[in-house]
Amino acid sequence: MSNPTKRNYRATFILDNRGKQETVEQIVEGVKKEIAAVHGDVTAVENIGKKDFARITDRKFTGASYVHVNFSAPPQGPAQLRERLRLNLSVYRTFVQEV
């Protein structure tokens, strides 16, 4: 199988560990495994910490932990990653942009 050229991405994950034993670090480790599963290589992780949401859709959930992850992956990587994380209830939102 030929290795398609990898592109560089920066993903922002909003994490939701309300009522879970999981720490933010444990959730990030899980996200890193998912990135590896889509043939991605994590280059940097930056935990931004807890931030309040600009627009609140749920009064019981007004803010969450934000984490930036830089990674390289094949062009289809971000879509595959979003699909894999869709079922992960600890990842509230995923934003991926090419850098």
C-alpha positions in Angstrom: 0.0 0.0 0.0 1.5 3.4 -0.9 1.7 6.0 1.7 -0.2 9.1 0.7 1.4 12.4 1.5 0.5 13.4 5.0 -0.8 16.9 5.8 -0.6 18.8 9.0 -3.6 19.5 11.1 -4.5 21.3 14.3 -7.5 19.8 16.1 -9.4 21.5 18.9 -11.3 19.1 21.2 -13.8 20.2 23.7 -13.9 17.5 26.4 -16.8 16.5 28.6 -15.9 14.4 31.6 -18.9 15.4 33.8 -19.8 12.5 36.0 -17.0 10.4 34.7 -14.0 9.0 36.5 -11.8 9.8 33.4 -9.4 12.7 33.7 -8.7 15.1 30.9 -5.3 13.4 30.4 -7.0 10.0 30.0 -9.4 11.3 27.5 -6.5 12.9 25.5 -4.7 9.6 25.5 -7.8 8.0 24.0 -8.0 10.7 21.4 -4.3 10.2 20.6 -5.0 6.5 20.0 -7.9 7.4 17.6 -5.5 9.7 15.7 -3.0 6.8 15.5 -5.8 4.6 14.2 -6.4 6.9 11.2 -2.6 6.7 10.5 -2.0 10.0 12.1 1.1 11.1 14.1 0.6 13.5 17.0 3.2 16.2 17.1 2.0 18.4 20.0 -0.7 18.5 22.7 -1.6 21.7 24.4 -4.2 21.6 27.3 -5.8 25.0 27.2 -7.8 24.3 30.4 -11.4 25.0 31.2 -13.1 27.8 29.4 -16.7 29.0 29.4 -18.7 28.7 26.3 -19.6 31.8 24.3 -23.0 30.3 23.4 -24.6 28.0 26.0 -27.0 25.4 24.7 -27.3 23.5 28.0 -27.6 25.4 31.2 -26.0 22.5 33.1 -23.0 22.6 30.8 -21.6 26.1 30.6 -17.9 25.3 30.0 -15.4 22.5 29.4 -11.8 21.7 29.0 -10.2 22.6 25.6 -7.3 20.7 24.2 -5.3 21.5 21.0 -3.7 18.6 19.3 -1.3 19.0 16.3 -1.0 16.0 14.1 -0.1 14.9 10.6 -2.3 12.5 8.8 -3.4 11.4 5.2 -6.0 13.7 3.6 -8.9 11.5 4.7 -7.7 11.4 8.3 -9.7 14.3 9.8 -13.0 12.9 8.4 -12.2 9.4 9.7 -11.2 10.9 13.1 -14.4 12.8 13.4 -16.4 9.7 12.6 -14.5 7.6 15.2 -15.0 10.3 17.9 -18.7 10.8 17.1 -19.5 8.0 19.5 -17.1 9.0 22.2 -19.2 10.8 24.8 -16.1 12.3 26.4 -15.4 14.4 23.3 -18.1 17.0 23.2 -16.9 18.8 20.0 -14.1 18.3 17.5 -12.8 21.0 15.2 -10.0 20.1 12.7 -8.2 22.6 10.5 -5.4 22.2 8.1 -2.2 24.1 9.0 
